[in-house]
Amino acid sequence: MTQDLNEDLQTLPMTRKVRLGEIDSATDKTIEISEEERETIMALLDLKGLGGLSFVYRLRQGTGKKVLLTGHLQADVVQTCVVTLEPVPARIGVPVEAEFLPMEKIAALQKRAEDPSQAGEIDWPEAIEGDEIDLGPLVYETLATSLDPYPKKAGADFKWSDSEQSGETPKNNPFSVLKGLKSS
């Protein structure tokens, strides 16, 4: 499982590693993306525009090698309208809370999640790898899950043309073809 998780993390478009020894719980930190990261994220998420992506966060040490994060992601995105294919701008602002645990504790959670007698919702933690946490995947995944899955321009409406409503029956309708076969 550790190898699969590491492979998944390497495929994400950004990394921002923080050493556990450098955590300052009294100070807010900010992550902003590079132009290369912006272009990669836009391509992966099929965005027409991405601006002002920033992630303001604060980390604090918890008990049992746990690290807790509170933050706020903000971005201006442009998606494509599912009806008109025109650009749809939107502003995203979402609070973020996450928990980071060492890999061995995540492996124990995985076993517990697979046990049917332990049924229930587990709020899945992020991984601490060695003495570092990587905030890049969290930023990317938060942005990806905050996007509107069906962006629609204001006032856009899909006009569906249904032959039944107009009283017409197309001659190549599969039911009319079957009816023709039945009468032969």
Phi and psi restraints in degrees (value plus and minus 20) as a CYANA .aco file:
   2 THR   PHI     -79.3   -39.3
   2 THR   PSI     -61.3   -21.3
   3 GLN   PHI     -85.4   -45.4
   3 GLN   PSI     -63.3   -23.3
   4 ASP   PHI     -80.5   -40.5
   4 ASP   PSI     -63.0   -23.0
   5 LEU   PHI     -84.2   -44.2
   5 LEU   PSI     -63.5   -23.5
   6 ASN   PHI     -82.4   -42.4
   6 ASN   PSI     -59.9   -19.9
   7 GLU   PHI     -84.7   -44.7
   7 GLU   PSI     -61.9   -21.9
   8 ASP   PHI     -81.5   -41.5
   8 ASP   PSI     -62.4   -22.4
   9 LEU   PHI     -86.3   -46.3
   9 LEU   PSI     -51.3   -11.3
  10 GLN   PHI     -92.9   -52.9
  10 GLN   PSI     -40.3    -0.3
  11 THR   PHI    -107.6   -67.6
  11 THR   PSI     -28.1    11.9
  12 LEU   PHI     -95.7   -55.7
  12 LEU   PSI     133.8   173.8
  13 PRO   PHI     -96.9   -56.9
  13 PRO   PSI     -24.9    15.1
  14 MET   PHI    -173.4  -133.4
  14 MET   PSI     131.9   171.9
  15 THR   PHI    -153.7  -113.7
  15 THR   PSI     125.5   165.5
  16 ARG   PHI    -164.8  -124.8
  16 ARG   PSI      70.6   110.6
  17 LYS   PHI    -105.9   -65.9
  17 LYS   PSI     118.7   158.7
  18 VAL   PHI    -146.0  -106.0
  18 VAL   PSI     106.3   146.3
  19 ARG   PHI     -96.0   -56.0
  19 ARG   PSI     118.7   158.7
  20 LEU   PHI     -79.1   -39.1
  20 LEU   PSI     -55.4   -15.4
  21 GLY   PHI     -90.2   -50.2
  21 GLY   PSI     -33.2     6.8
  22 GLU   PHI    -121.7   -81.7
  22 GLU   PSI     -12.2    27.8
  23 ILE   PHI     -90.9   -50.9
  23 ILE   PSI     105.5   145.5
  24 ASP   PHI    -138.6   -98.6
  24 ASP   PSI      82.2   122.2
  25 SER   PHI     -93.2   -53.2
  25 SER   PSI     -26.1    13.9
  26 ALA   PHI    -115.0   -75.0
  26 ALA   PSI     -24.3    15.7
  27 THR   PHI    -146.9  -106.9
  27 THR   PSI     114.2   154.2
  28 ASP   PHI     -97.3   -57.3
  28 ASP   PSI     121.6   161.6
  29 LYS   PHI    -138.3   -98.3
  29 LYS   PSI     139.4   179.4
  30 THR   PHI    -150.1  -110.1
  30 THR   PSI     116.0   156.0
  31 ILE   PHI    -131.2   -91.2
  31 ILE   PSI     108.2   148.2
  32 GLU   PHI    -144.4  -104.4
  32 GLU   PSI     136.2   176.2
  33 ILE   PHI    -121.5   -81.5
  33 ILE   PSI     136.4   176.4
  34 SER   PHI    -102.5   -62.5
  34 SER   PSI     149.0   189.0
  35 GLU   PHI     -83.2   -43.2
  35 GLU   PSI     -59.6   -19.6
  36 GLU   PHI     -84.2   -44.2
  36 GLU   PSI     -63.2   -23.2
  37 GLU   PHI     -83.9   -43.9
  37 GLU   PSI     -59.9   -19.9
  38 ARG   PHI     -80.5   -40.5
  38 ARG   PSI     -66.5   -26.5
  39 GLU   PHI     -84.9   -44.9
  39 GLU   PSI     -60.1   -20.1
  40 THR   PHI     -84.9   -44.9
  40 THR   PSI     -65.0   -25.0
  41 ILE   PHI     -83.1   -43.1
  41 ILE   PSI     -62.5   -22.5
  42 MET   PHI     -79.8   -39.8
  42 MET   PSI     -62.9   -22.9
  43 ALA   PHI     -86.5   -46.5
  43 ALA   PSI     -64.6   -24.6
  44 LEU   PHI     -85.8   -45.8
  44 LEU   PSI     -55.8   -15.8
  45 LEU   PHI    -119.2   -79.2
  45 LEU   PSI     -14.4    25.6
  46 ASP   PHI      35.1    75.1
  46 ASP   PSI      27.5    67.5
  47 LEU   PHI    -115.6   -75.6
  47 LEU   PSI     125.2   165.2
  48 LYS   PHI    -109.0   -69.0
  48 LYS   PSI     -38.6     1.4
  49 GLY   PHI    -178.7  -138.7
  49 GLY   PSI     128.5   168.5
  50 LEU   PHI    -169.8  -129.8
  50 LEU   PSI      97.0   137.0
  51 GLY   PHI    -158.7  -118.7
  51 GLY   PSI     136.8   176.8
  52 GLY   PHI      41.0    81.0
  52 GLY   PSI       5.5    45.5
  53 LEU   PHI     -90.3   -50.3
  53 LEU   PSI      98.4   138.4
  54 SER   PHI    -163.1  -123.1
  54 SER   PSI     131.2   171.2
  55 PHE   PHI    -152.3  -112.3
  55 PHE   PSI      92.1   132.1
  56 VAL   PHI    -120.1   -80.1
  56 VAL   PSI     108.9   148.9
  57 TYR   PHI    -165.9  -125.9
  57 TYR   PSI     145.1   185.1
  58 ARG   PHI    -158.7  -118.7
  58 ARG   PSI     114.6   154.6
  59 LEU   PHI    -130.3   -90.3
  59 LEU   PSI     129.7   169.7
  60 ARG   PHI    -167.8  -127.8
  60 ARG   PSI     127.5   167.5
  61 GLN   PHI     -95.4   -55.4
  61 GLN   PSI     115.8   155.8
  62 GLY   PHI    -129.3   -89.3
  62 GLY   PSI    -190.8  -150.8
  63 THR   PHI    -100.0   -60.0
  63 THR   PSI     134.0   174.0
  64 GLY   PHI      43.2    83.2
  64 GLY   PSI      22.8    62.8
  65 LYS   PHI      44.1    84.1
  65 LYS   PSI       1.3    41.3
  66 LYS   PHI    -107.1   -67.1
  66 LYS   PSI     124.4   164.4
  67 VAL   PHI    -143.0  -103.0
  67 VAL   PSI     111.0   151.0
  68 LEU   PHI    -130.1   -90.1
  68 LEU   PSI     118.4   158.4
  69 LEU   PHI    -143.5  -103.5
  69 LEU   PSI     116.0   156.0
  70 THR   PHI    -146.5  -106.5
  70 THR   PSI     121.6   161.6
  71 GLY   PHI    -186.4  -146.4
  71 GLY   PSI    -193.7  -153.7
  72 HIS   PHI    -167.6  -127.6
  72 HIS   PSI     105.6   145.6
  73 LEU   PHI    -121.3   -81.3
  73 LEU   PSI     116.5   156.5
  74 GLN   PHI    -155.8  -115.8
  74 GLN   PSI     119.2   159.2
  75 ALA   PHI    -180.5  -140.5
  75 ALA   PSI     132.8   172.8
  76 ASP   PHI    -128.1   -88.1
  76 ASP   PSI     101.5   141.5
  77 VAL   PHI    -141.7  -101.7
  77 VAL   PSI     136.6   176.6
  78 VAL   PHI    -148.6  -108.6
  78 VAL   PSI      97.6   137.6
  79 GLN   PHI    -129.1   -89.1
  79 GLN   PSI     156.2   196.2
  80 THR   PHI    -122.5   -82.5
  80 THR   PSI     110.7   150.7
  81 CYS   PHI     -82.4   -42.4
  81 CYS   PSI     112.3   152.3
  82 VAL   PHI     -93.3   -53.3
  82 VAL   PSI     -32.4     7.6
  83 VAL   PHI    -121.2   -81.2
  83 VAL   PSI     -72.9   -32.9
  84 THR   PHI    -120.6   -80.6
  84 THR   PSI     -32.4     7.6
  85 LEU   PHI      46.1    86.1
  85 LEU   PSI      -2.8    37.2
  86 GLU   PHI    -108.5   -68.5
  86 GLU   PSI     139.5   179.5
  87 PRO   PHI     -85.7   -45.7
  87 PRO   PSI     120.4   160.4
  88 VAL   PHI    -145.7  -105.7
  88 VAL   PSI      83.5   123.5
  89 PRO   PHI     -98.5   -58.5
  89 PRO   PSI     128.5   168.5
  90 ALA   PHI    -172.2  -132.2
  90 ALA   PSI     131.9   171.9
  91 ARG   PHI    -129.5   -89.5
  91 ARG   PSI     109.5   149.5
  92 ILE   PHI    -129.5   -89.5
  92 ILE   PSI     114.0   154.0
  93 GLY   PHI    -166.5  -126.5
  93 GLY   PSI      88.4   128.4
  94 VAL   PHI    -152.9  -112.9
  94 VAL   PSI     117.7   157.7
  95 PRO   PHI     -94.7   -54.7
  95 PRO   PSI     129.9   169.9
  96 VAL   PHI    -153.0  -113.0
  96 VAL   PSI     113.3   153.3
  97 GLU   PHI    -150.6  -110.6
  97 GLU   PSI     114.3   154.3
  98 ALA   PHI    -166.4  -126.4
  98 ALA   PSI     136.2   176.2
  99 GLU   PHI    -143.9  -103.9
  99 GLU   PSI     114.5   154.5
 100 PHE   PHI    -132.3   -92.3
 100 PHE   PSI     113.4   153.4
 101 LEU   PHI    -149.8  -109.8
 101 LEU   PSI     134.7   174.7
 102 PRO   PHI     -81.3   -41.3
 102 PRO   PSI     134.1   174.1
 103 MET   PHI     -76.8   -36.8
 103 MET   PSI     -58.1   -18.1
 104 GLU   PHI     -85.2   -45.2
 104 GLU   PSI     -53.2   -13.2
 105 LYS   PHI     -93.4   -53.4
 105 LYS   PSI     -53.3   -13.3
 106 ILE   PHI     -87.7   -47.7
 106 ILE   PSI     -59.2   -19.2
 107 ALA   PHI     -81.4   -41.4
 107 ALA   PSI     -60.0   -20.0
 108 ALA   PHI     -85.0   -45.0
 108 ALA   PSI     -58.9   -18.9
 109 LEU   PHI     -84.1   -44.1
 109 LEU   PSI     -57.6   -17.6
 110 GLN   PHI     -81.1   -41.1
 110 GLN   PSI     -64.8   -24.8
 111 LYS   PHI     -82.6   -42.6
 111 LYS   PSI     -61.7   -21.7
 112 ARG   PHI     -84.8   -44.8
 112 ARG   PSI     -57.9   -17.9
 113 ALA   PHI     -87.5   -47.5
 113 ALA   PSI     -50.1   -10.1
 114 GLU   PHI    -100.5   -60.5
 114 GLU   PSI     -33.7     6.3
 115 ASP   PHI    -103.4   -63.4
 115 ASP   PSI      97.7   137.7
 116 PRO   PHI     -80.8   -40.8
 116 PRO   PSI     -47.5    -7.5
 117 SER   PHI     -93.2   -53.2
 117 SER   PSI     -33.9     6.1
 118 GLN   PHI    -121.9   -81.9
 118 GLN   PSI       7.8    47.8
 119 ALA   PHI     -76.9   -36.9
 119 ALA   PSI     120.4   160.4
 120 GLY   PHI     133.6   173.6
 120 GLY   PSI     147.6   187.6
 121 GLU   PHI    -103.9   -63.9
 121 GLU   PSI     109.0   149.0
 122 ILE   PHI    -129.2   -89.2
 122 ILE   PSI     105.8   145.8
 123 ASP   PHI     -99.2   -59.2
 123 ASP   PSI      83.3   123.3
 124 TRP   PHI     -91.4   -51.4
 124 TRP   PSI     108.1   148.1
 125 PRO   PHI    -102.5   -62.5
 125 PRO   PSI     144.7   184.7
 126 GLU   PHI    -107.9   -67.9
 126 GLU   PSI     144.1   184.1
 127 ALA   PHI    -114.3   -74.3
 127 ALA   PSI     119.9   159.9
 128 ILE   PHI    -118.3   -78.3
 128 ILE   PSI     100.5   140.5
 129 GLU   PHI    -127.6   -87.6
 129 GLU   PSI      91.6   131.6
 130 GLY   PHI      45.7    85.7
 130 GLY   PSI    -137.5   -97.5
 131 ASP   PHI    -135.9   -95.9
 131 ASP   PSI       7.8    47.8
 132 GLU   PHI    -154.1  -114.1
 132 GLU   PSI     134.3   174.3
 133 ILE   PHI    -140.8  -100.8
 133 ILE   PSI     129.5   169.5
 134 ASP   PHI    -133.8   -93.8
 134 ASP   PSI      95.4   135.4
 135 LEU   PHI    -107.1   -67.1
 135 LEU   PSI     -33.6     6.4
 136 GLY   PHI     -76.9   -36.9
 136 GLY   PSI     -72.1   -32.1
 137 PRO   PHI     -79.2   -39.2
 137 PRO   PSI     -56.8   -16.8
 138 LEU   PHI     -84.0   -44.0
 138 LEU   PSI     -62.8   -22.8
 139 VAL   PHI     -83.4   -43.4
 139 VAL   PSI     -69.3   -29.3
 140 TYR   PHI     -81.0   -41.0
 140 TYR   PSI     -68.4   -28.4
 141 GLU   PHI     -85.6   -45.6
 141 GLU   PSI     -56.1   -16.1
 142 THR   PHI     -84.7   -44.7
 142 THR   PSI     -63.7   -23.7
 143 LEU   PHI     -82.2   -42.2
 143 LEU   PSI     -68.0   -28.0
 144 ALA   PHI     -79.7   -39.7
 144 ALA   PSI     -62.3   -22.3
 145 THR   PHI    -100.3   -60.3
 145 THR   PSI     -30.8     9.2
 146 SER   PHI    -110.8   -70.8
 146 SER   PSI     -31.2     8.8
 147 LEU   PHI     -91.4   -51.4
 147 LEU   PSI     128.9   168.9
 148 ASP   PHI     -90.4   -50.4
 148 ASP   PSI     101.7   141.7
 149 PRO   PHI     -89.5   -49.5
 149 PRO   PSI     -41.9    -1.9
 150 TYR   PHI    -153.9  -113.9
 150 TYR   PSI      51.8    91.8
 151 PRO   PHI     -85.2   -45.2
 151 PRO   PSI     115.3   155.3
 152 LYS   PHI    -155.7  -115.7
 152 LYS   PSI     110.3   150.3
 153 LYS   PHI     -84.9   -44.9
 153 LYS   PSI     122.1   162.1
 154 ALA   PHI     -76.4   -36.4
 154 ALA   PSI     109.2   149.2
 155 GLY   PHI      65.7   105.7
 155 GLY   PSI     -28.1    11.9
 156 ALA   PHI     -93.3   -53.3
 156 ALA   PSI     117.0   157.0
 157 ASP   PHI    -160.8  -120.8
 157 ASP   PSI     115.9   155.9
 158 PHE   PHI    -105.7   -65.7
 158 PHE   PSI      96.7   136.7
 159 LYS   PHI    -111.4   -71.4
 159 LYS   PSI      84.3   124.3
 160 TRP   PHI    -108.5   -68.5
 160 TRP   PSI     110.3   150.3
 161 SER   PHI    -122.0   -82.0
 161 SER   PSI      93.7   133.7
 162 ASP   PHI    -134.3   -94.3
 162 ASP   PSI     103.4   143.4
 163 SER   PHI     -84.5   -44.5
 163 SER   PSI     -47.9    -7.9
 164 GLU   PHI     -86.2   -46.2
 164 GLU   PSI     -56.0   -16.0
 165 GLN   PHI     -87.0   -47.0
 165 GLN   PSI     -53.7   -13.7
 166 SER   PHI    -107.2   -67.2
 166 SER   PSI     -24.3    15.7
 167 GLY   PHI      62.9   102.9
 167 GLY   PSI     -17.9    22.1
 168 GLU   PHI    -113.4   -73.4
 168 GLU   PSI     124.9   164.9
 169 THR   PHI    -139.8   -99.8
 169 THR   PSI      96.5   136.5
 170 PRO   PHI     -84.4   -44.4
 170 PRO   PSI     125.4   165.4
 171 LYS   PHI     -90.8   -50.8
 171 LYS   PSI     -43.3    -3.3
 172 ASN   PHI    -115.9   -75.9
 172 ASN   PSI      -4.9    35.1
 173 ASN   PHI     -81.4   -41.4
 173 ASN   PSI     113.1   153.1
 174 PRO   PHI     -78.7   -38.7
 174 PRO   PSI     -50.5   -10.5
 175 PHE   PHI     -93.0   -53.0
 175 PHE   PSI     -56.1   -16.1
 176 SER   PHI     -89.9   -49.9
 176 SER   PSI     -52.6   -12.6
 177 VAL   PHI     -85.2   -45.2
 177 VAL   PSI     -64.4   -24.4
 178 LEU   PHI     -83.7   -43.7
 178 LEU   PSI     -59.2   -19.2
 179 LYS   PHI     -83.2   -43.2
 179 LYS   PSI     -59.0   -19.0
 180 GLY   PHI     -84.5   -44.5
 180 GLY   PSI     -56.8   -16.8
 181 LEU   PHI     -89.4   -49.4
 181 LEU   PSI     -56.6   -16.6
 182 LYS   PHI     -86.4   -46.4
 182 LYS   PSI     -59.9   -19.9
 183 SER   PHI     -97.0   -57.0
 183 SER   PSI     -30.6     9.4
